[in-house]
Amino acid sequence: MKMTPNTIRMIRLAYGMTQNEFADRLGCSRQLITMIEREERSVTDRTIKKMSEAFSLDDQKMETIQLLRGMFVDGKSAG
């Protein structure tokens, strides 16, 4: 499962969480989330695993998230 910094930010915002709340849920620091979202740190497999477990992200949910992210990034609409 591949996640970009924008995807991680989108997931965090979709759950209405601050960086602190998101970091607490994942068991990491807010600074790490900030650096990932700014593309100053890579998204590790460990972080992806923690997110998948914390938010019950299966392949179908990730596919939907990637589709939605693409629509926002590319400026496409579903209608």
MIFIBA-589888 format. One record per atom (N, C-alpha, C, O, CB): atom name; x, y, z; residue number from 1; chain. Coordinates in Angstrom, 3 decimals, m for minus. Glycine has a CB too. Layout:
REM residues N
CA, X, Y, Z, NUM, A
...
//
This chain:
REM residues 79
N, 0.856, m1.178, 0.000, 1, A
CA, 0.000, 0.000, 0.000, 1, A
C, 0.895, 1.233, 0.000, 1, A
O, 1.743, 1.386, 0.879, 1, A
CB, m0.970, 0.003, 1.230, 1, A
N, 0.713, 2.104, m0.972, 2, A
CA, 1.535, 3.299, m1.091, 2, A
C, 0.754, 4.505, m0.578, 2, A
O, m0.422, 4.687, m0.892, 2, A
CB, 1.983, 3.519, m2.558, 2, A
N, 1.434, 5.316, 0.215, 3, A
CA, 0.812, 6.546, 0.712, 3, A
C, 1.768, 7.702, 0.488, 3, A
O, 2.961, 7.608, 0.777, 3, A
CB, 0.436, 6.425, 2.219, 3, A
N, 1.232, 8.775, m0.023, 4, A
CA, 2.015, 9.994, m0.208, 4, A
C, 1.723, 10.927, 0.973, 4, A
O, 0.746, 10.728, 1.695, 4, A
CB, 1.677, 10.690, m1.584, 4, A
N, 2.559, 11.929, 1.167, 5, A
CA, 2.283, 12.914, 2.220, 5, A
C, 0.895, 13.555, 2.068, 5, A
O, 0.211, 13.793, 3.064, 5, A
CB, 3.357, 14.002, 2.207, 5, A
N, 0.479, 13.834, 0.828, 6, A
CA, m0.839, 14.432, 0.614, 6, A
C, m1.959, 13.477, 1.015, 6, A
O, m2.983, 13.907, 1.548, 6, A
CB, m1.004, 14.839, m0.848, 6, A
N, m1.770, 12.202, 0.765, 7, A
CA, m2.772, 11.205, 1.155, 7, A
C, m2.894, 11.150, 2.670, 7, A
O, m4.000, 11.089, 3.208, 7, A
CB, m2.406, 9.812, 0.597, 7, A
N, m1.766, 11.171, 3.350, 8, A
CA, m1.788, 11.139, 4.815, 8, A
C, m2.492, 12.370, 5.360, 8, A
O, m3.305, 12.267, 6.278, 8, A
CB, m0.358, 11.050, 5.381, 8, A
N, m2.188, 13.522, 4.806, 9, A
CA, m2.859, 14.756, 5.246, 9, A
C, m4.364, 14.670, 4.989, 9, A
O, m5.171, 15.076, 5.825, 9, A
CB, m2.263, 15.989, 4.518, 9, A
N, m4.726, 14.142, 3.835, 10, A
CA, m6.143, 14.016, 3.493, 10, A
C, m6.868, 13.093, 4.474, 10, A
O, m7.985, 13.390, 4.896, 10, A
CB, m6.299, 13.487, 2.059, 10, A
N, m6.239, 11.986, 4.834, 11, A
CA, m6.839, 11.068, 5.806, 11, A
C, m7.012, 11.774, 7.143, 11, A
O, m8.067, 11.675, 7.769, 11, A
CB, m5.971, 9.797, 5.975, 11, A
N, m5.977, 12.485, 7.580, 12, A
CA, m6.051, 13.203, 8.863, 12, A
C, m7.191, 14.214, 8.847, 12, A
O, m7.970, 14.288, 9.798, 12, A
CB, m4.715, 13.918, 9.168, 12, A
N, m7.293, 14.982, 7.787, 13, A
CA, m8.339, 16.000, 7.698, 13, A
C, m9.727, 15.369, 7.559, 13, A
O, m10.706, 15.901, 8.083, 13, A
CB, m8.068, 16.931, 6.514, 13, A
N, m9.812, 14.251, 6.864, 14, A
CA, m11.100, 13.560, 6.711, 14, A
C, m11.638, 13.110, 8.063, 14, A
O, m12.851, 13.071, 8.270, 14, A
CB, m10.956, 12.349, 5.771, 14, A
N, m10.749, 12.775, 8.970, 15, A
CA, m11.164, 12.378, 10.318, 15, A
C, m11.292, 13.585, 11.246, 15, A
O, m11.621, 13.431, 12.422, 15, A
CB, m10.169, 11.377, 10.903, 15, A
N, m11.033, 14.778, 10.725, 16, A
CA, m11.180, 16.002, 11.511, 16, A
C, m10.187, 16.095, 12.654, 16, A
O, m10.502, 16.618, 13.723, 16, A
CB, m12.573, 16.094, 12.057, 16, A
N, m8.992, 15.588, 12.423, 17, A
CA, m7.994, 15.546, 13.486, 17, A
C, m6.907, 16.585, 13.280, 17, A
O, m6.524, 16.902, 12.154, 17, A
CB, m7.377, 14.167, 13.569, 17, A
N, m6.422, 17.104, 14.391, 18, A
CA, m5.238, 17.956, 14.352, 18, A
C, m4.024, 17.043, 14.191, 18, A
O, m4.132, 15.822, 14.306, 18, A
CB, m5.121, 18.850, 15.650, 18, A
N, m2.885, 17.643, 13.927, 19, A
CA, m1.665, 16.839, 13.832, 19, A
C, m1.364, 16.158, 15.163, 19, A
O, m0.892, 15.021, 15.183, 19, A
CB, m0.473, 17.716, 13.402, 19, A
N, m1.635, 16.843, 16.277, 20, A
CA, m1.419, 16.240, 17.598, 20, A
C, m2.316, 15.030, 17.811, 20, A
O, m1.848, 13.980, 18.253, 20, A
CB, m1.669, 17.268, 18.701, 20, A
N, m3.593, 15.166, 17.502, 21, A
CA, m4.539, 14.057, 17.667, 21, A
C, m4.161, 12.876, 16.782, 21, A
O, m4.216, 11.722, 17.208, 21, A
CB, m5.965, 14.518, 17.344, 21, A
N, m3.781, 13.178, 15.554, 22, A
CA, m3.399, 12.144, 14.599, 22, A
C, m2.154, 11.404, 15.094, 22, A
O, m2.095, 10.174, 15.063, 22, A
CB, m3.145, 12.760, 13.203, 22, A
N, m1.169, 12.166, 15.546, 23, A
CA, 0.067, 11.575, 16.062, 23, A
C, m0.215, 10.699, 17.284, 23, A
O, 0.338, 9.606, 17.404, 23, A
CB, 1.078, 12.677, 16.422, 23, A
N, m1.069, 11.174, 18.186, 24, A
CA, m1.422, 10.382, 19.365, 24, A
C, m2.061, 9.063, 18.960, 24, A
O, m1.763, 8.019, 19.541, 24, A
CB, m2.369, 11.167, 20.278, 24, A
N, m2.938, 9.110, 17.966, 25, A
CA, m3.621, 7.899, 17.503, 25, A
C, m2.634, 6.891, 16.909, 25, A
O, m2.820, 5.679, 17.013, 25, A
CB, m4.689, 8.260, 16.464, 25, A
N, m1.570, 7.428, 16.278, 26, A
CA, m0.568, 6.556, 15.666, 26, A
C, 0.569, 6.187, 16.608, 26, A
O, 1.369, 5.299, 16.316, 26, A
CB, m0.003, 7.215, 14.447, 26, A
N, 0.632, 6.876, 17.738, 27, A
CA, 1.707, 6.598, 18.685, 27, A
C, 3.046, 7.162, 18.238, 27, A
O, 4.093, 6.553, 18.458, 27, A
CB, 1.833, 5.116, 18.893, 27, A
N, 3.005, 8.337, 17.606, 28, A
CA, 4.238, 8.998, 17.185, 28, A
C, 4.148, 10.473, 17.572, 28, A
O, 3.183, 10.897, 18.210, 28, A
CB, 4.477, 8.832, 15.641, 28, A
N, 5.147, 11.242, 17.187, 29, A
CA, 5.156, 12.661, 17.553, 29, A
C, 4.459, 13.515, 16.497, 29, A
O, 4.365, 13.142, 15.327, 29, A
CB, 6.592, 13.150, 17.751, 29, A
N, 3.973, 14.675, 16.949, 30, A
CA, 3.386, 15.638, 16.027, 30, A
C, 4.437, 16.107, 15.038, 30, A
O, 4.137, 16.350, 13.869, 30, A
CB, 2.788, 16.834, 16.787, 30, A
N, 5.678, 16.234, 15.516, 31, A
CA, 6.756, 16.689, 14.644, 31, A
C, 6.937, 15.736, 13.458, 31, A
O, 7.191, 16.180, 12.339, 31, A
CB, 8.068, 16.811, 15.437, 31, A
N, 6.809, 14.433, 13.702, 32, A
CA, 6.940, 13.478, 12.606, 32, A
C, 5.833, 13.682, 11.581, 32, A
O, 6.090, 13.679, 10.377, 32, A
CB, 6.912, 12.039, 13.139, 32, A
N, 4.599, 13.859, 12.054, 33, A
CA, 3.476, 14.081, 11.136, 33, A
C, 3.697, 15.358, 10.337, 33, A
O, 3.457, 15.385, 9.130, 33, A
CB, 2.138, 14.158, 11.912, 33, A
N, 4.151, 16.409, 10.998, 34, A
CA, 4.434, 17.675, 10.319, 34, A
C, 5.484, 17.478, 9.231, 34, A
O, 5.314, 17.949, 8.106, 34, A
CB, 4.908, 18.737, 11.328, 34, A
N, 6.567, 16.782, 9.567, 35, A
CA, 7.644, 16.582, 8.595, 35, A
C, 7.189, 15.708, 7.424, 35, A
O, 7.590, 15.943, 6.284, 35, A
CB, 8.860, 15.948, 9.277, 35, A
N, 6.364, 14.712, 7.697, 36, A
CA, 5.842, 13.875, 6.612, 36, A
C, 4.965, 14.707, 5.687, 36, A
O, 5.111, 14.646, 4.466, 36, A
CB, 5.043, 12.675, 7.178, 36, A
N, 4.051, 15.485, 6.266, 37, A
CA, 3.138, 16.289, 5.449, 37, A
C, 3.885, 17.346, 4.637, 37, A
O, 3.434, 17.723, 3.556, 37, A
CB, 2.093, 16.962, 6.335, 37, A
N, 5.014, 17.826, 5.143, 38, A
CA, 5.824, 18.816, 4.420, 38, A
C, 6.825, 18.149, 3.465, 38, A
O, 7.603, 18.827, 2.794, 38, A
CB, 6.574, 19.710, 5.418, 38, A
N, 6.794, 16.829, 3.418, 39, A
CA, 7.704, 16.043, 2.586, 39, A
C, 9.155, 16.202, 3.003, 39, A
O, 10.062, 16.125, 2.175, 39, A
CB, 7.550, 16.436, 1.139, 39, A
N, 9.368, 16.426, 4.306, 40, A
CA, 10.718, 16.512, 4.856, 40, A
C, 11.180, 15.148, 5.365, 40, A
O, 12.374, 14.936, 5.579, 40, A
CB, 10.772, 17.550, 5.990, 40, A
N, 10.242, 14.227, 5.557, 41, A
CA, 10.537, 12.850, 5.967, 41, A
C, 9.741, 11.908, 5.088, 41, A
O, 8.645, 12.236, 4.632, 41, A
CB, 10.205, 12.616, 7.475, 41, A
N, 10.296, 10.757, 4.862, 42, A
CA, 9.613, 9.744, 4.053, 42, A
C, 8.529, 9.065, 4.876, 42, A
O, 8.592, 9.014, 6.104, 42, A
CB, 10.616, 8.697, 3.519, 42, A
N, 7.546, 8.552, 4.178, 43, A
CA, 6.508, 7.752, 4.815, 43, A
C, 7.049, 6.327, 4.880, 43, A
O, 7.265, 5.690, 3.849, 43, A
CB, 5.127, 7.827, 4.027, 43, A
N, 7.264, 5.835, 6.090, 44, A
CA, 7.832, 4.505, 6.244, 44, A
C, 6.746, 3.434, 6.242, 44, A
O, 5.570, 3.720, 6.464, 44, A
CB, 8.645, 4.425, 7.528, 44, A
N, 7.161, 2.214, 5.990, 45, A
CA, 6.225, 1.085, 6.059, 45, A
C, 5.622, 0.979, 7.455, 45, A
O, 4.456, 0.614, 7.612, 45, A
CB, 6.934, m0.236, 5.682, 45, A
N, 6.416, 1.296, 8.455, 46, A
CA, 5.925, 1.248, 9.850, 46, A
C, 4.782, 2.243, 10.062, 46, A
O, 3.774, 1.904, 10.682, 46, A
CB, 7.079, 1.551, 10.845, 46, A
N, 4.934, 3.460, 9.556, 47, A
CA, 3.888, 4.473, 9.684, 47, A
C, 2.638, 4.042, 8.923, 47, A
O, 1.521, 4.210, 9.412, 47, A
CB, 4.388, 5.839, 9.166, 47, A
N, 2.824, 3.491, 7.737, 48, A
CA, 1.685, 3.016, 6.951, 48, A
C, 0.948, 1.911, 7.701, 48, A
O, m0.283, 1.885, 7.728, 48, A
CB, 2.150, 2.509, 5.569, 48, A
N, 1.704, 1.000, 8.308, 49, A
CA, 1.085, m0.093, 9.070, 49, A
C, 0.294, 0.449, 10.254, 49, A
O, m0.826, 0.007, 10.514, 49, A
CB, 2.156, m1.082, 9.563, 49, A
N, 0.876, 1.405, 10.968, 50, A
CA, 0.180, 2.013, 12.110, 50, A
C, m1.119, 2.690, 11.666, 50, A
O, m2.151, 2.564, 12.325, 50, A
CB, 1.094, 3.037, 12.814, 50, A
N, m1.055, 3.409, 10.543, 51, A
CA, m2.254, 4.078, 10.036, 51, A
C, m3.311, 3.066, 9.616, 51, A
O, m4.495, 3.228, 9.910, 51, A
CB, m1.901, 4.986, 8.857, 51, A
N, m2.874, 2.036, 8.933, 52, A
CA, m3.809, 1.004, 8.470, 52, A
C, m4.536, 0.369, 9.642, 52, A
O, m5.740, 0.123, 9.573, 52, A
CB, m3.071, m0.074, 7.663, 52, A
N, m3.812, 0.105, 10.713, 53, A
CA, m4.411, m0.501, 11.900, 53, A
C, m5.296, 0.503, 12.651, 53, A
O, m6.409, 0.169, 13.058, 53, A
CB, m3.314, m1.037, 12.831, 53, A
N, m4.803, 1.719, 12.831, 54, A
CA, m5.531, 2.726, 13.614, 54, A
C, m6.845, 3.144, 12.952, 54, A
O, m7.816, 3.464, 13.638, 54, A
CB, m4.655, 3.954, 13.824, 54, A
N, m6.871, 3.141, 11.610, 55, A
CA, m8.047, 3.618, 10.895, 55, A
C, m8.735, 2.521, 10.074, 55, A
O, m9.604, 2.805, 9.250, 55, A
CB, m7.657, 4.757, 9.989, 55, A
N, m8.343, 1.289, 10.307, 56, A
CA, m8.923, 0.136, 9.588, 56, A
C, m8.922, 0.362, 8.077, 56, A
O, m9.945, 0.212, 7.409, 56, A
CB, m10.363, m0.131, 10.074, 56, A
N, m7.760, 0.724, 7.561, 57, A
CA, m7.638, 1.015, 6.130, 57, A
C, m7.322, m0.264, 5.366, 57, A
O, m6.210, m0.787, 5.444, 57, A
CB, m6.543, 2.081, 5.874, 57, A
N, m8.299, m0.756, 4.637, 58, A
CA, m8.065, m1.913, 3.784, 58, A
C, m7.816, m1.418, 2.359, 58, A
O, m7.852, m0.216, 2.097, 58, A
CB, m9.273, m2.908, 3.834, 58, A
N, m7.566, m2.338, 1.457, 59, A
CA, m7.256, m1.945, 0.083, 59, A
C, m8.395, m1.165, m0.569, 59, A
O, m8.142, m0.230, m1.329, 59, A
CB, m6.940, m3.175, m0.747, 59, A
N, m9.630, m1.529, m0.287, 60, A
CA, m10.774, m0.830, m0.887, 60, A
C, m10.857, 0.613, m0.391, 60, A
O, m11.091, 1.525, m1.184, 60, A
CB, m12.087, m1.573, m0.568, 60, A
N, m10.668, 0.830, 0.910, 61, A
CA, m10.685, 2.193, 1.449, 61, A
C, m9.544, 3.015, 0.858, 61, A
O, m9.722, 4.184, 0.515, 61, A
CB, m10.584, 2.170, 2.990, 61, A
N, m8.365, 2.391, 0.741, 62, A
CA, m7.221, 3.114, 0.200, 62, A
C, m7.441, 3.478, m1.264, 62, A
O, m7.043, 4.556, m1.706, 62, A
CB, m5.952, 2.282, 0.348, 62, A
N, m8.066, 2.590, m2.008, 63, A
CA, m8.362, 2.879, m3.410, 63, A
C, m9.300, 4.084, m3.520, 63, A
O, m9.110, 4.952, m4.371, 63, A
CB, m8.990, 1.644, m4.097, 63, A
N, m10.309, 4.126, m2.654, 64, A
CA, m11.248, 5.252, m2.636, 64, A
C, m10.540, 6.539, m2.241, 64, A
O, m10.769, 7.587, m2.845, 64, A
CB, m12.412, 4.972, m1.670, 64, A
N, m9.688, 6.465, m1.236, 65, A
CA, m8.942, 7.643, m0.787, 65, A
C, m8.047, 8.157, m1.906, 65, A
O, m7.983, 9.362, m2.147, 65, A
CB, m8.099, 7.312, 0.464, 65, A
N, m7.352, 7.244, m2.593, 66, A
CA, m6.466, 7.654, m3.685, 66, A
C, m7.265, 8.303, m4.820, 66, A
O, m6.824, 9.286, m5.414, 66, A
CB, m5.674, 6.441, m4.218, 66, A
N, m8.434, 7.748, m5.112, 67, A
CA, m9.297, 8.314, m6.151, 67, A
C, m9.731, 9.731, m5.769, 67, A
O, m9.660, 10.649, m6.586, 67, A
CB, m10.537, 7.415, m6.378, 67, A
N, m10.171, 9.898, m4.547, 68, A
CA, m10.597, 11.221, m4.082, 68, A
C, m9.436, 12.201, m4.071, 68, A
O, m9.590, 13.352, m4.479, 68, A
CB, m11.209, 11.126, m2.685, 68, A
N, m8.282, 11.756, m3.610, 69, A
CA, m7.108, 12.623, m3.590, 69, A
C, m6.771, 13.071, m5.003, 69, A
O, m6.465, 14.241, m5.231, 69, A
CB, m5.905, 11.903, m2.950, 69, A
N, m6.828, 12.143, m5.950, 70, A
CA, m6.553, 12.475, m7.340, 70, A
C, m7.521, 13.499, m7.881, 70, A
O, m7.137, 14.373, m8.657, 70, A
CB, m6.598, 11.238, m8.190, 70, A
N, m8.780, 13.400, m7.477, 71, A
CA, m9.784, 14.360, m7.939, 71, A
C, m9.470, 15.753, m7.421, 71, A
O, m9.618, 16.735, m8.150, 71, A
CB, m11.189, 13.934, m7.490, 71, A
N, m9.037, 15.849, m6.167, 72, A
CA, m8.719, 17.162, m5.601, 72, A
C, m7.441, 17.722, m6.192, 72, A
O, m7.371, 18.907, m6.519, 72, A
CB, m8.592, 17.074, m4.085, 72, A
N, m6.432, 16.880, m6.331, 73, A
CA, m5.151, 17.322, m6.840, 73, A
C, m5.246, 17.698, m8.308, 73, A
O, m4.699, 18.715, m8.734, 73, A
CB, m4.105, 16.245, m6.640, 73, A
N, m5.945, 16.873, m9.079, 74, A
CA, m6.063, 17.108, m10.516, 74, A
C, m7.171, 18.085, m10.888, 74, A
O, m7.273, 18.501, m12.042, 74, A
CB, m6.296, 15.812, m11.215, 74, A
N, m8.002, 18.451, m9.914, 75, A
CA, m9.095, 19.381, m10.176, 75, A
C, m10.261, 18.748, m10.904, 75, A
O, m11.087, 19.451, m11.486, 75, A
CB, m8.595, 20.538, m10.964, 75, A
N, m10.335, 17.434, m10.879, 76, A
CA, m11.441, 16.737, m11.537, 76, A
C, m12.630, 16.652, m10.596, 76, A
O, m12.468, 16.645, m9.376, 76, A
CB, m11.011, 15.326, m11.992, 76, A
N, m13.806, 16.587, m11.159, 77, A
CA, m14.999, 16.406, m10.341, 77, A
C, m15.697, 15.132, m10.775, 77, A
O, m15.497, 14.647, m11.888, 77, A
CB, m15.952, 17.626, m10.454, 77, A
N, m16.516, 14.598, m9.886, 78, A
CA, m17.200, 13.337, m10.178, 78, A
C, m18.434, 13.555, m11.039, 78, A
O, m19.018, 12.580, m11.514, 78, A
CB, m17.590, 12.637, m8.884, 78, A
N, m18.846, 14.776, m11.253, 79, A
CA, m20.085, 15.033, m11.970, 79, A
C, m19.976, 15.471, m13.356, 79, A
O, m20.991, 15.703, m14.012, 79, A
CB, m20.824, 15.987, m11.296, 79, A
//
